[in-house]
Amino acid sequence: MLQALLADNEMDYVDPIEDFVLAKQDGEIVGCARMEEYPEFAMLRPLVVAKPFRNRGVGRLILEQILPGKRPVVVVARGESAGFYSSIGFTDANWQAIPIHQADECASCPDRSECRPQPMIHRR
């Protein structure tokens, strides 16, 4: 179910399921998120909510559960998602705030112009 949710949202990788926080309804995974930990910050990678469950608070609920208390969190938001992240306290950042492997992945992505990736940061 997790792989299907990620694939439906054009995310073609799956890290160990134990690394994900899941939102479920009636046994179905309706959202997921995972944090990559770094010494000075955490990186949200990815946050995905199933299309029928968007704009219903699922993403916000997941983030309330996983945002670390005192450390900054970075994310590369797809252009269409930047407003969501802004609404919960993320602000625009520059690419230097993003781990090099993620920045490189975005730079070489064939869907970059459609995705319009935006680095963002959340500070508590």
N, C-alpha and C positions, 0 to 999 in steps of 0.2 A: 504494500500500500504506500509506503514511504517513497519507494522508487517511482511509482506511478504518479504521485503528487508532484515530485520534483520534475519528472519528464513532462507532465502536462504544463509545467511552468518554465519550460526550456532550461532546466537545470539538469545536466546529464551526469552528475556525479553523486555518489553516496559515500559518506564516511561511515564509520561504524554507527549503527543505530543507537548505541548507548550514548553517543555524543549529542543526540538530538533531544530537544524538549518537544513533546507532541501535544497538540490539541486534538481531542477526539470528541465526536458526537455519535451516539448510537453505534459505537464500535468502528466508526470510520475516521481515518485521520483527515482532519480538515485544516490543519496548519502545523508548521514545524519551524524550528530554528536551532541554530548551533552557534556556539562561540568558539573562536580560536583564541587561545591565551598566549599573550606575549608579555615580556617583563613589565612594560610601562602602560599597556593598554590591552583591551580585548577587541577582537574583530567579529562582528556579526556576519556570519557567512553560512548559509543563507537564512533569510526569513521568508517563508512561503505560506500563503493562505489560499486554499482552494477558491476558485472564482465564485462559486455560489455563496461563499461565506465571507466575502470581502465586504467592507463597510459595515460590519456587524460587531466590531470590537475584538475579534479573534487575535489579530496581530498585536494590538495594544496589550491584551491579556498575556500573551506569550512574553512580550518584552518586559512587562512588570515582573514576571517570574525570573527572568534571566539577566537583566541588566545588573552589572556589578555595582556595589554601593559607592565606592570612592574612585574607581579607575575610569578613565575615558574609554569610550567604545567608538570604533570607527566602522563604517559600512560604505560600500559602493552601491548606491541606490540606482536602480534603473530610473531614467528620467520620469517616467509615469508615476514612480513611487516617492519621489523627492518630497512632495507635499505631505504625504503621510508621515515621513520621518521628521519633517519640520514641525508637524503638529504635536509631536511628542518630545520635542526639545533638541533634535539634531540640528546642527547648522552646517553650512557649506564648509568644506575643507579643501586643501590642495592635495595633489597626488602624492606629495612627500609624506603625508600622514598615513598613507596606505602601505602595507607590506609590499615589498618589491615583486613577489611572485603574483600577487593579485593585480598590481598595476600592470605588470607585463601581460598577464592573461587578458585584461581589458584592452590593452593597446593592440594586441594581435587578434582580437576577436573579429570575425567577419560581420557580426551583427552590431558592431559598435555604433554606427550612425543611426540605426533604428533604436537601439537600447538607450543611447545618450547617457552613459554612466556618469554619476555625480558623486565624488567622494564627500562624505559627511562625517561629523563627529558629535558625540554626545558627552557632555561633561556634567557631572553631578555637582 
